[in-house]
Amino acid sequence: MMDNDLLSACEKSCQVLADAVSKKQILAGSLFVEQTGTRFVANYGMAQDVHASYLLGSITKPIAISALMTLFDEASFALDDPLVRYLPEFSLGAFPQVTIRHLLTHTSGLPDQVPSNGQLRSEHQPLESFVEACGRLGFRFPPGTNYEYSSMGILLACAIAERISSVPIHQLVADRVLGPLGMKDSALGIGSIPEANRMPVQIEFAAPEAGGGAADASRWDWNSPYWRRLGAPWGGAHASASDVGTFLRAMMSDQDDFLRGSTKRLMRTNQNPVRFESRGLGLDVDMRSSKVTCSANSFGHSGSTGTLAWAEPDTQRICVVLTTLPARALEEESHPRHLASEWIAKASQPKP
């Protein structure tokens, strides 16, 4: 049963989202909170019910990487295998030194996006063109010697998953993650999610790489049919708040199900040296680095589209806040996703 402190925190989180809708700060907001099997769900604005699905942004990453890790469970690869074993065309520069672990922990030395990102999107290029463009990237540092957030590292990891499985990444995610977990309001891309259930992003606040400020952006920005269907494994999944909660619940469990329990523990354990940003495999671990007031054992991810999701094994609590307001629109401490999340996080401190 949900304790009174957490229930009160849920009500305050709801007020944050309701106020943000009332002030026209956000078009929609959804909250999912769980403690040991008891769940609280609320939806505001354009989000009419629990089926409202949001463009997740980078919360996509751990979902996509979970599909890759099902292949790890089948011994199809090892984390320290070199990238070139599976993508032999990546033979120039420092690519031969890059391992799969580097890709999953943002220590490969690759930048976040390719320089031709805007052009590729404006030309409606497929994911394969983004992968090909990665082969021409320079490295910010030798692989494994530093940390820099890299969406392209996640893309290459998913390209490896496709090469091993001979299945497109959107289908691999559907078959090995969304289907087994019963995430019916989710897809990498749009899948079969009805248009009425797909929440828009307030694109006027989008980052430049997502179309913010570009004259022709409506053809390729976050709300465009092209981007919504592309299924970029670094940021193109759609899901409801309840479905993201389902994913985090599965990841917090040590049971063998869609992944082995040992693999889930590996994914949510910091893989980086102390001097680097703490990262698991596709997951942000120790959410305090994302300004969430949680314990060091917490894990999850945020998304630039205005989303935030975390789980805290110490208290067995899960919090998902999905909004339509891009993260860069406000300072993090003022964003509704942060304000709503913090009520839950602060209520989730273990009692002495």
Phi, psi and omega in degrees: 000142180287128182287164185297323180299315181289321178299318176297320178296321178299318180296322179290323176297319178299320180296323177302311183290319179298317179295320180296323176292315181300322180277002183061028176282323176232152176275329181205152176207141179226144181234135172229127177227139178220142171222116177042051173093345177267129188240148177230127182227137177213148182224144185222157178067228182293344178282098188278334182202188185292349181272358178300123183246134184249152169289115192284340189064221189286355169297342173303322189304306181296331178292313179295319181291333174299323176296316175303317185289343171295331175286328173298318178298335179268008180061032179280343176201166173243152185299328182264014171295143176288145178306320186293344176297328183252334177235072187297342178291345178269074187248358185265163175058224182268004183305321179299341179269352183280132175253167177297322177301317177303317181297321186278344183246009178061038178239019183283336187093357178279148179285174182294314183229159174283150179302331182271015183310308182298318179295315180299318179292317182294334177271001180057044180286151177283171180302327181302327179290327176291320177298313180300319180296330178298329181295345180257006182285145168273166182255139179283334179196161178300139182307133176086359185259354182199180179238132169207124183305129187220102174295329180289333173298318177295320177301315181293325176298321179286331173295324175296318178301318178295319182294320180290315189269341187061029179233133176303146187299324180296324179284323177299318177297316180297316185286325191251347181236296187296315180297304180302329181270356179071031181274080189282344179256030186226154175195150166273105198099209180254345178050231179252020180292124180300145181303323181297338181268353183269114183284140176283162170259142177283082195296340180297344179254010185289156175292154180305321182291346178255008176109357180298120176087352180278139185298322183259020190297333184299342179277344186214008182283186184302332182267354184288148175305323179302306185291320181298326182272339187302319181072044178299124184289354176262353182184012189250019177275151170246145176196157171276163178299320180296322179293320176297321175299320177299316179298313181295323177299316179295320181291332180280338181280144176266008179288149172280116176217251180290336170229155172295147178302322180294326178289320177296320177297320178298317182295326183262013177253137180302129180255353188261154174301158184303325184285351180262168169301138181285125179217139169272215178258097184079354183246148166277126177242148191062082186292358175298332178292342176258018177068025173263133184277074181235179178278170180295340181274358181291157178209162179161215177189160172242167179225141183293347177283354178110033186237156180204134181212136179208160175226147181232100181303328182302324181247000182056040180245147181231139176224129176230124175235116179245130177226172179261001184263114181307148185301323186286354181294332183220161168300143186308317184294345181256351184287139179305327179297320180289315182298316179293318180297320185295327175300319180287317182297317182289331175286343187265014177288132179303137178284140180293000000 
